[in-house]
Amino acid sequence: MASLVAYEDSDSEAETEPAGGFHPVGQMEDTSAMLRPPEQDFGSRVLDATGGWAPSLVCGSHDDPTACRLPLARLWSQDPGSCPSQRLRWPRPEPEATLPASPPARPSLWTSQAPAGHVPLAAARSKQVRVCWEPSGSPTPSLDARTGSEGPGKGSSSLQRKRREDCVVPYIPKRLRPLQALSTETDSSKDTEARGPLAGRVPAPLCVAPEVSEFIQPYLDSQYKETKIPKTVLFHLRGHRGPVNSVQWCPVSARSHMLLSTSMDKTFKVWNAVDSGSCLQTYSLHSEFDFALHLTDLETGTQLFSSQSDFRITALRFHPRDHSVFVCGGFSSEMKAWDTRTSKVVRSYKATIQQTLDILFLREGSEFLSSTDASSRDSADRTIIAWDFQSSAKISNQIFHERYTCPSLTLHPREPVFLAQTNGNYLALFSAVWPYRMSRRRRYEGHKVEGYSVGCECSPDGDLLLTGSADGRTLVYSFRTASRARTLHGHTQACVGATFHPVLPSMLATCSWEGDVKIWH
């Protein structure tokens, strides 16, 4: 727990304080301090057996100095071993004053610190904070308001300090502790990046130079050649505060130097991943599990579509012919097709499942596939379902007969086949025409899935197959022979996304569960 407490750091950010204020050591400050005469020093108060602050003297009146007496709490704080039992504690001399409590700010999933320079109003009133304005125009609290300042109880035993810390530090599940450490490290890093708007606000337009990247220009007028497997890391992109789910290059060839990354920190970023590796813009349009749908024009910052779903969405694909229509699914037994022009649901696709893992349109868009979480002990007859887009009817649900779920699907760019990533730690090959038979001769093995939503993709020429791995590796297979062409060791945690550049023949991007993105060439 001590590694998660920042009370001893004199340069830490100001924490949000409720009415009455908190002392830097983490205990509730007595509101009677606001009525204390100016000449009375803050250090004249002592810590009682419960860790609260109480006045050092209790006086009846100013006319009778002998009426002032020294509470036993002063002796207890100096000699912890002489403290009596909890039943004999010295009571508080006067009740605590209460102020109108404002609703506490909802803690983020990844961070628990207030923004830099933030001083709560309640803390400013109770501590008489003097705010000094810097030349940049941002308020900076004076030394009197900074956390980590020395106060009473500094010389107390380590046992008392541990008790005080344990009283205020919230419990953090073990699976979130590495993410919080990553968030703290990201906050303190000196990496420069563009900041996006707050959740729910209209994003700012993306400022992109009109000229084409000098690295992409020579390939625009020529046909895509053979894909070359990259060897080294060109850029290491950091900035997300949570796992990065996926990465995608801009589909416009002249703007394909831009890379989009989505993260579980409720943001997505646009990077210049070819020329400089800098972050161009950060967007925060969602709150935590808000079930919201947003379609944004990044170039102008215009909100083209916004609506609300009745379930949490985990998979979404646009129709290959009609780009105003998309199909989405998630934690629900049905998928829905939306029309962005009318902001209405135009079709629904129902099945006896609990979650849709991925969606894949076939060639002309008249059919599409969905992978689900349905599986049984001996088979998975509804793991992959083929649908008719127009009639919402099921074409087949007897496609994949093994007992593994398939977290991701991908279509081959030139042949009528598709591939499914399975939790059996292999990639399965299927025909993209009815009856969608699985190939028994070709299987791509060697990577690990282990429950992660590991993505897979074919190269633009169709010769190579790219996949991440739960152990942080990125594997490249030969599509024809199913042999491993190369293994890239780039991440310490699960690599869940990998994609080839659509124009440059020797560049790809990978993302991982540790929150970073790497560009290979």
Protein Blocks (a to p, Z undefined) as FASTA:
>chain_A
ZZmpcklpmkbccddddehiaafkopacdfklmmpcfklcfklpccdfkopacdfbdcfb
lklmmlpccdfklmmmmmmmlpccfklpccdfbdcddddddddddddfkbccdcehiacf
klmmmnopacdddfkopacddfklpghiacehklpcfklmmmmmmmmmccddfklmmmmm
mmmmmmmpcbdcdddddehiacddddddfbdcfklmmmmmpccddddddfbdfbdcehia
bdcfbdcddfblklmmpccdddfkopacdddfklnopafbdcdfbcehklpacdddfkno
pafbdcddfbdcfbdcddfklmmbccdddjdfbdcdddfklopafbdcddddfbdfbdcd
dfkopaccdddfbdcfkbcfklpccddfklopafbfclblcfbdcfbdcddfkbccdddd
dfkopacdddfbdehiacfkbccehiafklpacdddddfkopaccdddfkopacdddfkl
opafbdcdfbfbdcfbdcddfkbmcbccdddfkopacddZZ
